[in-house]
């Protein structure tokens, strides 16, 4: 029987975040089976080879701030705004 790695589980969780919605790094870690590994989630997503199929820009900080993204925080904010998550100016 093949056991999925934490990294694989993170990509599955993130790939299921609908357009216009977000999860925090902490929520992703919990859903992937390791609730305290939220920093690891950030490191995994920073090296996401599956983008755009796995839209990691939909993962934000627990305090509601958008956090970083490999494509840049401004681009992340624009994508979230385009999807209707962030309020329009």
N, C-alpha and C positions, 0 to 999 in steps of 0.2 A: 504494500500500500504506500502510495506517495504522500508525503507530508509537505504541505505548502510552507514556504519560508515566511517569516514576518514581512519581508519585503514584498513578496507576492500578495500577501493578504492586504497590505497597505494599498497596492495598486488596484486590487479588486474593490475595496471600500471606496476609494477616491473615484474610480470609474463609474460608480453608481450614484454620484452626487448629481442631481438634476440641474439643468441650466437654470440660473437665477437663484440657486440655493447654495449654501455653504455649510461646511463643518469646520470645527476647530481642529488643530493638530492633536489636541488632547482627545477629542471625540473620535478621530480617526484611529488613534492608538488604542483606545478602548474597544472599538469595533473590530480591530484587527487582533485583539486578544492580549495586548500588553499595555494596560492603562497608564503606566508611568513612562512609557517610551515615546512621549510626544516629541522630544528633541530628535530622536532617531527618525521619526516620521518626517520632520523637516529636512534632515540630511538625505533621506531616501528620495524625497520629492525634488530636492535641488538637482539631483542627477537623473531626472525622469526621462528615460529613453522612449517613452510611449506617448509623449505629448504630440498632437492634441487629443488623441483617443482617450488618454487619461488626463483630464483637465485639472491639473493640480493648482491652478489659479483659484479654484473654488475652496481651497483650504486656507483658513484665516486664523489669527491668534484668538485665544480664549477671551481676551479683553475687548474683542470686537474690532480691533485694528486689523488692517489687511495683512500686515507683515511683509516679508520679502518674497521674491519670486525670481527664478533664474532669468526671466525675460525683463526684469526690472519692476520695481514697485509701481511706477507710473503706468506701465503697460497693464499690470495686473488690475489696477484700479479702473482703467479704461474698459477692460474686458468685463469686469464685474458690473460696471455701469451699463454697458451695452446689453448685458443679460438681464438687467433690471434689478440687480441686487442692491447697488448703491443708488441713493437718491440722485436724481438729475438736478443740475444747477439751475 
